[in-house]
């Protein structure tokens, strides 16, 4: 009888300690607080100059493309909207759009620069005026991030 009580006691302690471990592990991983970032790529091409052609090609259906979220700010090394992935030393994550340009990421809070893959290069035609590509501070979930891929447009 005493052995059974001792056995039950240790089983109870084991279950209790295991549950504490699982609760604390869950809190540890939840401290990462990943945020959902959803957006859409809008492909703009053709002549956008007023008076010459009022036809603007805004794609509803596009080819799937890679979207790269680069942690922190990215230095613009050649004053170009294009950069090679090997020139990015920051950590990054990649996702792919659907056929309508929609994409989503799960990111931890912080600054991110979002690039569209065009051929073998990354494209972002927005800058912060201080020698860096535009970055966005992610501090809450976003449902409507718009990225413009206008590398073939004429303005």
Rosetta blueprint (number, residue, H / E / L):
1 X L
2 X H
3 X H
4 X H
5 X H
6 X H
7 X H
8 X H
9 X H
10 X H
11 X H
12 X H
13 X H
14 X H
15 X H
16 X H
17 X H
18 X H
19 X H
20 X H
21 X H
22 X H
23 X H
24 X H
25 X H
26 X H
27 X H
28 X H
29 X H
30 X H
31 X L
32 X L
33 X L
34 X L
35 X E
36 X E
37 X E
38 X E
39 X E
40 X E
41 X E
42 X E
43 X E
44 X E
45 X E
46 X E
47 X E
48 X L
49 X L
50 X L
51 X L
52 X L
53 X L
54 X L
55 X L
56 X L
57 X E
58 X E
59 X L
60 X L
61 X L
62 X L
63 X L
64 X L
65 X L
66 X E
67 X E
68 X E
69 X E
70 X E
71 X E
72 X L
73 X L
74 X L
75 X E
76 X L
77 X L
78 X L
79 X L
80 X L
81 X L
82 X E
83 X E
84 X L
85 X H
86 X H
87 X H
88 X L
89 X L
90 X L
91 X L
92 X E
93 X E
94 X E
95 X E
96 X E
97 X L
98 X L
99 X L
100 X L
101 X L
102 X E
103 X E
104 X E
105 X E
106 X E
107 X E
108 X L
109 X L
110 X E
111 X E
112 X E
113 X E
114 X E
115 X E
116 X E
117 X E
118 X E
119 X L
120 X L
121 X E
122 X E
123 X E
124 X L
125 X L
126 X L
127 X E
128 X L
129 X L
130 X L
131 X L
132 X E
133 X E
134 X L
135 X L
136 X E
137 X E
138 X E
139 X L
140 X L
141 X L
142 X E
143 X E
144 X E
145 X E
146 X E
147 X E
148 X E
149 X E
150 X E
151 X E
152 X E
153 X E
154 X E
155 X L
